[in-house]
């Protein structure tokens, strides 16, 4: 029988009590709250001591072998944080990780008195059902609670980080997000796995179960799902920063006249100029002539507007935000919904970039919705009206030129959330058809994923 990975709660308590890790300590006499130094990897004053606890967990959990694996503090830290995030017994009560002088986090055990052993165990981490006279577990005396045996979402899973990274070619050679091939190839089970022999897809025969380790099949299935979800993370956010493609739809008087996928991660330039600028780091989205508009008077008006839109409007990703700036004399206005309740026009500035939407805001709003702190899921499609006031109480379908912008990365996260069973999510724009094997089985599982995602992203 192979050795089992230690459960992180009793393991962590032993490490705190050992006083072998600089800065890791209890901060209250009840020993329910503890402090962990949490320095960013780019800080010049970070030392080996600052990642010692993360490295120790990587070794204990079997994800890192110092004798053969290259050190990777960022992965150690991420796995440690993810392990804590999955435990209902632990929560962050203070996040001072961005403090310039003393970056740290304070966690709290929230089930009983840890020191006296009143707290329930880590929810079937090993898949072992204890007997009624099971012995105490080291100094923490943590017991396995049979009533938690079905809460498989709290199992601590390890995975091979080498399977999670994609080459730039894999990302940039993908077809558009609305094609079925894109959905099947990028979001299908087992895609981009390094060693497919270790993967147990749900649509194939089940992996054999070691009779000495009940629960191994469930752990394998959860490991596969977590790896797939991390594959999405590494594909769309390979540098832990906001990167996205854009689905851009252009409407003339409510008629769709052009639909295009912008693959440039920097953004795009909306313009009527047919000659593109080779020196620009943005992709050109060229407004077409109004040949599909049968109303000749409307077509003539659109043609007039197009003549003043050669300089157009810029839409760029800047520091984690989608920003815009209009050029030339033709005004641009925007809204985050096609049915705004306000009638006050919202202009795009000509002098400087204005922020249309912040990706961090989107993730936080999605977390708040999952925690039922807000009644509606966040909207992420941006509507830009060219040459007319917007909003002004008139339907967007009556506007001469309207551009709808959908950040694909936000759409991915939104659909994953929708597939988790959050029935109040707006589904009118969902068309990615993500495989059911990548959906979250519960809101709590989704929440764990989103919080881990929020923490690993570099929002600066």
C-alpha positions as CSV (number, residue, x, y, z in Angstrom):
1,X,0.0,0.0,0.0
2,X,1.4,3.4,-1.0
3,X,1.8,6.1,1.5
4,X,-1.0,8.5,1.8
5,X,-0.6,12.2,1.4
6,X,-1.0,13.9,4.8
7,X,-4.1,15.9,5.5
8,X,-3.2,19.6,5.5
9,X,-5.0,20.6,8.7
10,X,-3.1,18.4,11.2
11,X,0.0,18.8,9.1
12,X,-0.2,22.6,9.2
13,X,-0.8,22.6,12.9
14,X,2.3,20.5,13.5
15,X,4.3,23.0,11.4
16,X,3.1,26.0,13.3
17,X,3.9,24.3,16.6
18,X,7.3,23.3,15.4
19,X,8.4,27.0,15.2
20,X,10.7,26.0,12.3
21,X,9.3,28.5,9.8
22,X,10.1,32.2,10.2
23,X,7.0,34.3,10.6
24,X,4.6,31.3,10.8
25,X,2.9,31.6,14.2
26,X,-0.2,31.5,16.3
27,X,-1.5,35.0,17.1
28,X,-4.1,34.2,19.8
29,X,-4.0,32.2,23.0
30,X,-6.7,29.9,21.8
31,X,-4.5,28.9,18.9
32,X,-7.2,29.2,16.3
33,X,-5.7,32.1,14.3
34,X,-2.3,32.0,12.7
35,X,-0.1,34.3,10.5
36,X,1.7,33.3,7.3
37,X,4.2,35.6,5.6
38,X,3.0,36.1,2.0
39,X,5.5,38.0,-0.1
40,X,5.0,38.4,-3.9
41,X,7.4,36.5,-6.0
42,X,8.8,39.7,-7.6
43,X,9.8,41.4,-4.4
44,X,13.5,41.9,-4.2
45,X,13.6,41.2,-0.5
46,X,12.0,37.8,-0.7
47,X,14.2,35.0,0.6
48,X,14.1,31.2,0.8
49,X,12.7,31.5,4.3
50,X,9.6,33.2,2.9
51,X,8.6,30.2,0.8
52,X,9.8,27.5,3.2
53,X,6.3,26.5,4.4
54,X,5.1,26.3,0.8
55,X,8.0,24.1,-0.2
56,X,7.4,21.8,2.8
57,X,3.8,21.2,1.8
58,X,4.9,20.6,-1.8
59,X,7.2,17.9,-0.6
60,X,4.8,16.4,1.9
61,X,2.0,16.3,-0.7
62,X,4.2,14.6,-3.2
63,X,4.2,17.4,-5.8
64,X,7.9,18.2,-5.4
65,X,10.9,16.0,-5.1
66,X,14.0,18.2,-4.3
67,X,16.3,15.5,-5.6
68,X,15.0,15.6,-9.2
69,X,12.4,18.5,-9.6
70,X,13.5,22.1,-10.3
71,X,12.3,24.5,-7.6
72,X,9.1,26.4,-8.4
73,X,8.0,28.7,-5.5
74,X,5.1,30.1,-7.5
75,X,3.6,26.7,-7.9
76,X,4.3,25.7,-4.3
77,X,2.5,28.8,-3.1
78,X,-0.4,28.3,-5.4
79,X,-0.9,24.6,-4.4
80,X,-0.7,25.6,-0.7
81,X,-3.2,28.3,-1.1
82,X,-5.6,26.1,-3.1
83,X,-5.3,23.4,-0.4
84,X,-6.4,25.8,2.3
85,X,-9.1,27.3,0.1
86,X,-10.8,23.9,-0.2
87,X,-11.2,23.5,3.5
88,X,-14.4,24.7,5.1
89,X,-12.6,24.7,8.4
90,X,-10.2,27.5,7.4
91,X,-10.9,31.0,6.2
92,X,-8.8,34.1,5.6
93,X,-9.7,36.8,8.0
94,X,-7.1,39.4,7.0
95,X,-5.3,39.7,3.6
96,X,-2.4,42.0,3.9
97,X,-0.4,40.3,1.1
98,X,0.0,43.7,-0.7
99,X,1.4,45.4,2.4
100,X,4.7,47.0,1.3
101,X,6.4,46.5,4.7
102,X,4.9,43.3,6.1
103,X,3.0,41.3,3.5
104,X,1.1,38.5,5.3
105,X,-2.2,36.7,5.6
106,X,-4.1,35.7,8.8
107,X,-6.1,32.5,8.7
108,X,-8.6,31.2,11.3
109,X,-9.8,27.7,12.1
110,X,-13.5,28.0,12.4
111,X,-14.6,24.6,13.7
112,X,-14.1,24.2,17.4
113,X,-11.0,24.4,19.5
114,X,-8.1,22.9,17.4
115,X,-5.7,22.6,20.3
116,X,-8.1,20.5,22.3
117,X,-9.2,18.3,19.3
118,X,-12.8,19.4,19.2
119,X,-12.7,20.2,15.5
120,X,-13.9,17.8,12.8
121,X,-11.4,16.2,10.5
122,X,-10.7,17.1,6.9
123,X,-13.7,15.6,5.3
124,X,-12.6,12.2,4.0
125,X,-9.3,13.4,2.6
126,X,-7.9,9.9,2.5
127,X,-11.2,8.1,1.6
128,X,-10.8,6.0,4.8
129,X,-13.8,5.1,7.0
130,X,-12.6,5.0,10.6
131,X,-13.8,2.5,13.1
132,X,-15.6,3.7,16.2
133,X,-12.4,3.2,18.3
134,X,-10.1,4.9,15.8
135,X,-7.0,6.4,17.5
136,X,-6.4,10.1,17.8
137,X,-4.3,11.7,15.0
138,X,-1.0,13.1,16.5
139,X,-1.2,16.1,18.8
140,X,-4.2,17.7,17.2
141,X,-6.5,14.7,17.9
142,X,-8.6,15.3,14.8
143,X,-11.3,12.7,14.0
144,X,-12.9,11.8,10.7
145,X,-16.6,12.7,10.7
146,X,-18.7,10.0,9.0
147,X,-21.4,12.5,8.2
148,X,-19.0,14.4,5.8
149,X,-18.3,11.3,3.7
150,X,-20.4,12.7,0.8
151,X,-18.7,16.1,0.7
152,X,-16.2,15.0,-1.9
153,X,-15.6,18.6,-3.0
154,X,-13.3,19.0,0.0
155,X,-10.9,16.2,-0.9
156,X,-7.4,17.4,-1.1
157,X,-6.1,16.6,-4.6
158,X,-2.6,16.8,-6.0
159,X,-1.8,17.1,-9.7
160,X,1.1,17.3,-12.1
161,X,1.8,20.9,-12.9
162,X,3.7,19.9,-16.0
163,X,0.3,19.0,-17.6
164,X,-1.1,22.5,-17.1
165,X,0.9,24.7,-19.4
166,X,0.3,25.3,-23.0
167,X,2.6,26.5,-25.7
168,X,1.9,29.9,-27.4
169,X,1.2,28.0,-30.6
170,X,-1.7,26.1,-28.9
171,X,-3.3,29.3,-27.9
172,X,-2.9,31.4,-31.0
173,X,-3.7,28.7,-33.5
174,X,-7.1,28.0,-32.0
175,X,-10.2,28.7,-34.2
176,X,-12.8,31.2,-33.1
177,X,-14.8,30.8,-29.9
178,X,-18.1,30.4,-31.5
179,X,-17.1,27.4,-33.6
180,X,-17.9,23.9,-32.4
181,X,-14.4,22.8,-33.3
182,X,-13.0,25.4,-30.8
183,X,-15.3,24.0,-28.1
184,X,-14.5,20.4,-28.8
185,X,-10.7,20.9,-29.1
186,X,-9.9,23.4,-26.4
187,X,-12.5,22.6,-23.7
188,X,-12.9,18.8,-24.1
189,X,-11.9,16.4,-21.4
190,X,-8.2,15.5,-21.3
191,X,-7.2,18.1,-23.8
192,X,-3.5,19.3,-23.5
193,X,-2.7,16.5,-21.0
194,X,0.9,15.5,-21.2
195,X,0.5,11.8,-20.4
196,X,-3.0,10.6,-21.4
197,X,-2.4,7.2,-19.8
198,X,-2.8,8.8,-16.4
199,X,-6.1,10.5,-17.2
200,X,-9.4,8.8,-16.5
201,X,-11.9,10.6,-18.8
202,X,-15.5,10.2,-17.6
203,X,-16.7,8.9,-21.0
204,X,-14.2,6.0,-20.9
205,X,-14.0,2.9,-18.7
206,X,-13.4,3.8,-15.1
207,X,-9.9,3.7,-13.7
208,X,-9.1,0.6,-11.6
209,X,-9.6,1.2,-7.9
210,X,-7.0,0.1,-5.4
211,X,-9.0,-2.0,-2.9
212,X,-6.7,-0.9,-0.1
213,X,-7.7,2.8,-0.7
214,X,-11.5,3.3,-0.8
215,X,-12.3,6.6,-2.5
216,X,-9.4,6.5,-4.9
217,X,-11.8,6.4,-7.9
218,X,-13.5,9.6,-6.7
219,X,-10.2,11.2,-6.0
220,X,-9.0,10.4,-9.6
221,X,-12.2,11.8,-11.1
222,X,-11.8,15.0,-9.1
223,X,-8.1,15.2,-10.0
224,X,-9.0,15.0,-13.7
225,X,-11.6,17.7,-13.3
226,X,-9.3,20.0,-11.4
227,X,-6.6,19.5,-14.0
228,X,-9.0,20.4,-16.8
229,X,-10.1,23.5,-15.0
230,X,-6.5,24.5,-14.5
231,X,-5.9,23.9,-18.2
232,X,-8.5,26.6,-18.9
233,X,-6.7,28.9,-16.5
234,X,-3.3,28.4,-18.0
235,X,-4.6,28.7,-21.6
236,X,-6.5,32.0,-21.2
237,X,-4.4,33.5,-18.4
238,X,-0.9,32.0,-19.0
239,X,0.9,34.9,-17.2
240,X,-1.6,35.3,-14.4
241,X,-2.8,38.5,-16.0
242,X,-5.9,39.4,-17.8
243,X,-5.6,38.3,-21.4
244,X,-8.6,37.8,-23.7
245,X,-9.8,37.7,-27.3
246,X,-12.8,39.7,-28.3
247,X,-16.0,38.8,-30.1
248,X,-17.0,42.0,-32.0
249,X,-20.4,42.3,-33.6
250,X,-21.4,45.4,-35.6
251,X,-25.0,46.3,-36.1
252,X,-26.6,48.9,-38.4
253,X,-30.1,49.8,-37.2
254,X,-30.3,46.5,-35.4
255,X,-29.1,44.4,-38.4
256,X,-25.9,42.4,-37.9
257,X,-23.6,43.4,-40.7
258,X,-20.3,42.0,-39.4
259,X,-19.1,39.6,-36.8
260,X,-15.4,39.0,-36.2
261,X,-13.1,37.5,-33.6
262,X,-10.2,39.8,-32.5
263,X,-7.3,37.6,-31.4
264,X,-5.0,40.5,-30.6
265,X,-4.5,40.5,-26.8
266,X,-3.8,44.2,-26.8
267,X,-7.2,45.2,-28.3
268,X,-8.5,46.7,-31.5
269,X,-9.2,49.8,-33.4
270,X,-12.8,50.4,-34.7
271,X,-12.4,52.4,-37.9
272,X,-14.0,52.9,-41.4
273,X,-10.5,53.3,-42.9
274,X,-9.8,50.3,-45.2
275,X,-6.0,50.9,-45.0
276,X,-4.7,49.4,-41.8
277,X,-1.8,50.9,-39.8
278,X,1.1,48.5,-39.9
279,X,2.8,50.2,-37.0
280,X,-0.2,49.8,-34.6
281,X,-0.1,47.1,-31.9
282,X,-3.9,46.9,-32.2
283,X,-6.0,44.9,-34.7
284,X,-8.2,46.9,-37.0
285,X,-11.9,46.2,-37.0
286,X,-13.2,47.9,-40.2
287,X,-16.7,49.1,-40.3
288,X,-18.3,47.8,-43.5
289,X,-20.4,49.9,-46.0
290,X,-24.2,49.8,-45.4
291,X,-24.9,47.5,-48.3
292,X,-27.2,45.3,-46.2
293,X,-29.5,48.2,-45.2
294,X,-32.5,48.4,-47.5
295,X,-33.8,51.7,-46.1
296,X,-32.0,54.0,-48.4
297,X,-32.4,57.0,-46.1
298,X,-30.9,55.1,-43.2
299,X,-28.1,53.8,-45.4
300,X,-27.2,57.3,-46.5
301,X,-27.0,58.5,-42.9
302,X,-24.8,55.6,-42.0
303,X,-22.5,56.3,-44.9
304,X,-22.2,59.9,-43.7
305,X,-21.3,58.8,-40.2
306,X,-18.7,56.3,-41.6
307,X,-17.0,59.2,-43.5
308,X,-16.2,60.8,-40.1
309,X,-15.1,57.5,-38.4
310,X,-11.8,56.9,-40.2
311,X,-9.9,57.8,-37.0
312,X,-12.5,55.8,-35.0
313,X,-12.3,54.5,-31.5
314,X,-9.6,52.5,-29.7
315,X,-10.5,49.6,-27.4
316,X,-7.5,48.4,-25.4
317,X,-6.5,46.1,-22.5
318,X,-4.6,48.3,-20.1
319,X,-3.5,47.0,-16.6
320,X,-6.3,44.5,-16.2
321,X,-9.0,46.8,-17.6
322,X,-10.8,47.2,-20.9
323,X,-10.3,50.9,-21.8
324,X,-11.4,53.0,-24.7
325,X,-10.5,56.3,-26.3
326,X,-12.1,58.0,-29.3
327,X,-10.1,59.6,-32.0
328,X,-11.3,62.3,-34.4
329,X,-14.5,64.4,-34.3
330,X,-17.1,61.6,-34.3
331,X,-18.3,61.0,-30.8
332,X,-18.6,57.5,-29.1
333,X,-20.8,56.5,-26.2
334,X,-21.0,53.3,-24.3
335,X,-23.0,51.1,-21.9
336,X,-22.6,47.7,-20.1
337,X,-26.1,46.6,-21.2
338,X,-28.3,46.8,-24.3
339,X,-31.2,47.9,-22.1
340,X,-29.8,50.6,-19.8
341,X,-32.2,52.1,-17.3
342,X,-30.5,55.5,-17.3
343,X,-31.1,58.0,-20.1
344,X,-27.9,59.9,-19.4
345,X,-25.4,59.6,-22.3
346,X,-22.1,58.0,-21.3
347,X,-19.3,59.4,-23.6
348,X,-15.9,57.9,-24.4
349,X,-13.2,60.5,-23.7
350,X,-11.0,61.9,-26.4
351,X,-8.3,63.3,-24.2
352,X,-7.5,60.2,-22.3
353,X,-8.5,56.5,-21.9
354,X,-11.6,55.8,-19.9
355,X,-12.2,52.4,-18.2
356,X,-15.1,50.5,-19.6
357,X,-14.8,47.4,-17.4
358,X,-12.3,46.0,-15.0
359,X,-11.6,42.3,-15.0
360,X,-11.0,42.1,-11.3
361,X,-14.4,43.7,-10.8
362,X,-16.0,41.0,-12.9
363,X,-14.5,38.2,-10.9
364,X,-15.5,39.8,-7.6
365,X,-19.0,40.3,-8.9
366,X,-19.2,36.7,-9.9
367,X,-18.0,35.6,-6.5
368,X,-20.5,37.9,-4.8
369,X,-23.3,36.4,-6.9
370,X,-22.2,32.9,-6.1
371,X,-22.2,33.8,-2.4
372,X,-25.7,35.4,-2.9
373,X,-24.4,38.8,-2.0
374,X,-26.0,40.2,-5.2
375,X,-29.1,39.1,-7.0
376,X,-27.9,39.1,-10.6
377,X,-24.8,37.8,-12.2
378,X,-22.4,40.4,-13.7
379,X,-22.8,41.5,-17.3
380,X,-19.7,41.6,-19.4
381,X,-20.7,42.6,-22.9
382,X,-19.9,46.2,-23.8
383,X,-22.1,48.3,-26.2
384,X,-20.5,51.2,-28.1
385,X,-22.7,53.6,-30.1
386,X,-20.9,55.6,-32.8
387,X,-22.1,59.0,-33.8
388,X,-25.2,59.2,-31.6
389,X,-26.0,59.8,-27.9
390,X,-26.2,56.6,-25.8
391,X,-28.0,55.8,-23.6
392,X,-30.9,58.2,-24.4
393,X,-34.0,56.1,-23.9
394,X,-34.1,54.9,-27.5
395,X,-33.6,51.2,-28.3
396,X,-30.1,50.3,-29.4
397,X,-31.8,48.6,-32.5
398,X,-32.8,52.1,-33.7
399,X,-29.2,53.4,-33.5
400,X,-27.4,53.7,-36.9
401,X,-24.1,52.1,-35.7
402,X,-23.8,49.9,-32.7
403,X,-20.8,47.8,-31.7
404,X,-21.2,44.9,-29.2
405,X,-17.9,43.7,-27.6
406,X,-17.7,40.4,-25.7
407,X,-14.5,39.5,-23.9
408,X,-14.1,35.8,-24.5
409,X,-12.3,35.1,-21.2
410,X,-15.2,36.6,-19.2
411,X,-17.6,34.6,-21.3
412,X,-15.7,31.4,-20.5
413,X,-15.9,32.0,-16.7
414,X,-19.5,33.0,-17.0
415,X,-20.5,29.8,-18.8
416,X,-18.6,27.7,-16.3
417,X,-20.5,29.4,-13.6
418,X,-23.8,28.9,-15.5
419,X,-23.0,25.2,-15.8
420,X,-22.6,24.9,-12.1
421,X,-26.3,25.3,-11.6
422,X,-26.5,29.0,-10.8
423,X,-29.9,29.3,-12.4
424,X,-30.1,33.1,-12.1
425,X,-27.2,33.7,-14.4
426,X,-28.1,35.5,-17.6
427,X,-27.8,32.9,-20.3
428,X,-29.0,34.8,-23.4
429,X,-25.5,35.3,-24.7
430,X,-24.1,31.9,-23.9
431,X,-23.1,29.9,-26.9
432,X,-19.8,28.3,-26.1
433,X,-21.3,24.9,-25.2
434,X,-18.6,23.9,-22.7
435,X,-18.4,20.2,-22.0
436,X,-20.4,19.0,-19.0
437,X,-17.2,17.4,-17.7
438,X,-15.8,20.9,-17.1
439,X,-18.8,22.2,-15.2
440,X,-18.8,22.6,-11.5
441,X,-21.0,20.2,-9.5
442,X,-22.0,22.8,-6.9
443,X,-21.9,26.5,-6.1
444,X,-19.3,25.8,-3.3
445,X,-17.0,24.1,-5.8
446,X,-17.4,27.1,-8.1
447,X,-16.7,29.5,-5.3
448,X,-13.5,27.7,-4.4
449,X,-12.3,27.9,-8.0
450,X,-13.2,31.6,-8.3
451,X,-11.4,32.5,-5.1
452,X,-8.3,30.6,-6.1
453,X,-8.5,32.3,-9.5
454,X,-8.8,35.7,-7.9
455,X,-5.8,35.2,-5.7
456,X,-3.5,33.8,-8.3
457,X,-4.1,36.6,-10.8
458,X,-1.7,39.5,-10.8
459,X,-4.1,42.5,-10.8
460,X,-1.4,45.2,-10.7
